[in-house]
Amino acid sequence: MASARYTLNIDPEELKPEPPKEYTKKEKLQNWWHYHWQWVAAILVAIAIVGYMVHDVLNKVQPDYQIAVISAQSIPADLQTKLSQALSAYGTDQNGDGQVSIKLNCYALDLSQMQSTESAAPSTGQSQEPTAQAAADLTEGYVKMAAMATLDVDLQNGDSVIFLVDDLATWQQICTDLAQPGQAVYAWQDCPVLANLPLEAYTDLAGENPQNSQAYLSRFFVTSRSFDADAPEHLEADMALFDALTAEGRAA
């Protein structure tokens, strides 16, 4: 207990605790923003990415062919362009616009995660203080979910008949689970047409750091889908392209 000489002259009012501070609306908003801006930024980035995908699907001219490329690593944009142009030499004008165009539907997906939706979904748990890494993880989760959803639409609509995948075993298991067994499978390097495509070196977005395109693609396998019913109208043309690309190749 405090000595009487220390408490004798203390005003009882001074011993009362200070009332909690009343924050203005502006101060409350500033405080909330301080702890949540990274989450807001991550969600806005995810929305922008999904919006771009939707806009891309709705506004682009229908190509003659669509080929799905599925890999855990995002295919460099420069390589996508070079590969699409090189493959077009083996197709024919299907839509009557006077040129042959091949669209690569590139899905940056770890196929093993497609078999576990929870592993790809963004965490809904809230940390006490969001960090830049947590925001990045949230954005990555939404991007993966968007890619999975887009691939699912591709499979449902039959947009892509030809597939390039670098995780063949998991892809074949997914096709089996979906009751959509694939056709013959060829390793990229075992197909003379593909292994000898005249592909220049690809570069990064700044046009620097040239890399060997064929070396990058050598890990891929090329396969196609089969359809028990509701086959797309372009199936015959796509299979003709598939046969041209895998001519004289050795089945994996």
C-alpha positions in Angstrom: 0.0 0.0 0.0 1.3 3.5 -0.9 2.5 5.6 2.0 0.0 8.2 3.3 2.4 11.0 2.6 2.2 10.1 -1.1 -1.6 9.9 -1.3 -2.6 12.6 1.1 -2.7 15.4 -1.4 -4.0 13.4 -4.4 -7.3 14.5 -5.9 -9.6 11.5 -6.2 -10.5 12.7 -9.7 -6.9 12.1 -10.7 -7.2 8.4 -9.9 -10.0 7.9 -12.4 -8.9 6.2 -15.6 -9.0 8.2 -18.7 -12.1 7.5 -20.9 -11.3 5.7 -24.1 -10.5 7.9 -27.0 -13.2 8.6 -29.4 -11.9 8.3 -33.0 -13.3 10.3 -35.8 -14.5 8.5 -38.9 -11.4 9.7 -40.8 -9.1 8.3 -38.0 -11.0 4.9 -38.0 -10.7 4.7 -41.8 -7.0 5.5 -41.6 -6.4 2.8 -38.9 -8.4 0.2 -40.9 -6.4 1.1 -44.1 -3.1 0.8 -42.3 -3.8 -2.9 -41.4 -5.7 -4.0 -44.5 -4.3 -2.1 -47.6 -2.3 -5.1 -48.7 -5.3 -7.4 -48.7 -7.3 -4.8 -50.7 -4.4 -4.5 -53.2 -4.2 -8.3 -53.6 -8.0 -8.6 -54.2 -7.9 -5.7 -56.8 -5.1 -7.4 -58.6 -7.0 -10.7 -58.7 -10.1 -9.0 -60.0 -8.1 -7.2 -62.7 -6.6 -10.6 -63.8 -10.0 -12.3 -63.9 -11.5 -9.3 -65.7 -8.7 -9.4 -68.3 -9.4 -13.1 -68.9 -13.1 -12.6 -69.4 -12.5 -9.6 -71.7 -9.9 -11.7 -73.7 -12.4 -14.5 -74.2 -15.3 -12.3 -75.2 -13.6 -9.9 -77.5 -10.9 -11.8 -79.4 -11.6 -13.1 -83.0 -12.2 -16.8 -83.0 -8.9 -18.5 -84.1 -8.7 -21.4 -86.5 -7.3 -23.7 -83.7 -6.9 -23.6 -80.0 -4.2 -25.6 -78.2 -4.1 -25.8 -74.4 -0.7 -25.5 -72.7 -0.6 -26.6 -69.1 2.4 -26.2 -66.9 3.2 -25.1 -63.4 5.4 -22.4 -64.9 3.9 -19.5 -66.8 5.0 -19.8 -70.5 7.0 -16.7 -71.5 4.9 -14.4 -73.6 7.5 -14.1 -76.3 7.7 -17.9 -76.6 3.9 -18.1 -76.9 4.0 -15.8 -79.9 6.8 -17.7 -81.6 5.3 -21.1 -81.0 1.8 -20.0 -82.2 3.3 -18.6 -85.4 5.4 -21.7 -86.1 2.6 -24.1 -85.5 0.2 -22.2 -87.8 2.3 -23.4 -90.8 0.7 -26.9 -90.3 -2.9 -25.8 -90.2 -5.4 -24.5 -92.7 -7.7 -21.5 -92.8 -10.9 -22.8 -91.0 -12.8 -19.5 -90.5 -12.3 -18.1 -94.0 -10.4 -14.9 -92.9 -7.5 -15.6 -95.3 -5.0 -16.6 -92.6 -4.2 -19.4 -90.2 -4.2 -18.5 -86.6 -3.5 -20.7 -83.6 -4.4 -19.6 -80.1 -2.5 -21.0 -77.2 -4.7 -21.3 -74.1 -1.9 -21.2 -71.5 -2.8 -22.3 -68.0 -0.1 -21.8 -65.3 -1.2 -24.6 -63.1 0.4 -27.3 -61.0 -1.7 -30.2 -62.1 -1.4 -31.9 -58.8 -3.3 -29.0 -57.2 -6.2 -29.6 -59.6 -6.9 -32.8 -57.7 -7.1 -30.9 -54.4 -9.2 -27.8 -54.7 -8.4 -26.7 -51.1 -4.7 -26.5 -51.9 -5.3 -24.0 -54.6 -7.9 -21.9 -52.8 -6.8 -18.7 -51.1 -6.8 -18.9 -47.3 -9.7 -17.2 -45.6 -7.9 -17.1 -42.3 -7.0 -13.6 -41.0 -3.6 -12.9 -39.6 -3.2 -10.3 -36.9 -1.2 -8.1 -39.2 -1.3 -8.7 -43.0 2.1 -8.8 -44.6 3.3 -8.3 -48.1 3.9 -12.1 -48.4 0.4 -12.9 -47.2 -1.0 -10.5 -49.8 1.1 -12.1 -52.5 -0.1 -15.6 -51.4 -3.7 -14.4 -51.6 -3.2 -13.0 -55.1 -1.5 -16.2 -56.2 -4.4 -18.3 -54.8 -7.0 -16.2 -56.7 -4.9 -16.4 -59.9 -4.8 -20.2 -59.6 -8.5 -20.4 -59.0 -9.1 -18.3 -62.1 -6.9 -20.5 -64.2 -8.6 -23.6 -63.0 -12.0 -22.2 -63.7 -11.0 -21.1 -67.2 -9.5 -24.6 -67.9 -12.7 -26.2 -66.6 -14.7 -24.0 -69.1 -12.3 -25.1 -71.9 -12.9 -28.7 -71.0 -16.6 -28.4 -70.8 -16.9 -26.5 -74.1 -14.3 -28.6 -76.0 -12.4 -25.5 -77.0 -9.0 -27.2 -77.0 -8.6 -30.6 -78.5 -4.8 -30.7 -78.5 -2.9 -30.4 -75.2 0.7 -29.7 -74.4 1.4 -30.8 -70.8 4.6 -31.2 -68.8 3.1 -33.4 -66.0 1.8 -36.3 -68.1 1.0 -38.8 -65.3 -1.2 -36.3 -63.4 -2.9 -35.1 -66.5 -3.8 -38.7 -67.5 -5.2 -39.3 -64.1 -7.3 -36.1 -64.3 -8.6 -37.2 -67.7 -9.5 -40.6 -66.2 -11.3 -39.0 -63.3 -13.3 -36.9 -65.7 -14.1 -39.9 -67.9 -12.3 -38.2 -70.8 -9.4 -40.5 -71.7 -6.8 -39.0 -74.0 -5.6 -40.2 -77.3 -2.1 -41.2 -78.2 0.7 -39.3 -76.3 3.9 -38.2 -77.9 7.0 -36.6 -76.3 7.8 -33.3 -77.9 11.4 -34.3 -78.7 10.2 -37.6 -80.3 8.1 -35.8 -82.9 10.3 -34.6 -85.9 7.9 -31.8 -86.8 7.8 -30.3 -83.3 11.5 -31.0 -82.4 12.5 -29.2 -85.6 10.2 -26.2 -85.5 12.2 -23.1 -86.6 11.8 -21.3 -83.2 14.1 -18.4 -82.5 15.3 -17.7 -79.0 12.7 -16.2 -76.7 13.4 -13.2 -74.4 11.9 -11.7 -71.3 9.5 -8.8 -71.3 12.3 -6.3 -71.7 13.6 -8.2 -74.8 16.6 -9.4 -73.0 18.1 -12.7 -71.7 17.6 -14.9 -74.9 16.8 -18.5 -74.1 16.6 -21.6 -76.3 13.0 -22.2 -77.2 13.4 -25.9 -78.1 15.2 -26.6 -74.9 12.2 -25.1 -73.0 9.6 -27.1 -74.8 11.5 -30.4 -74.8 9.9 -31.4 -71.5 6.4 -31.3 -72.9 4.1 -34.0 -74.1 1.5 -33.6 -76.8 -1.8 -35.4 -76.6 -5.4 -34.9 -77.6 -8.9 -35.4 -76.2 -11.5 -37.9 -77.1 -15.2 -37.2 -77.1 -17.9 -39.8 -76.4 -20.6 -37.3 -77.3 -21.1 -33.6 -78.1 -17.9 -33.5 -80.1 -17.1 -29.9 -81.2 -17.5 -29.0 -84.9 -13.8 -28.3 -85.1 -12.8 -31.8 -83.9 -11.9 -33.1 -87.3 -9.8 -30.1 -88.2 -8.0 -30.2 -84.9 -7.2 -33.9 -85.2 -5.8 -33.3 -88.7 -3.5 -30.7 -87.1 -2.6 -33.1 -84.3 -1.7 -35.8 -86.9 0.4 -33.4 -88.8 2.4 -32.3 -85.8 3.0 -35.8 -84.5 3.7 -37.4 -88.0 6.5 -40.0 -87.7 6.7 -39.4 -84.0 7.1 -42.2 -81.4 4.2 -42.6 -79.0 5.2 -42.2 -75.4 
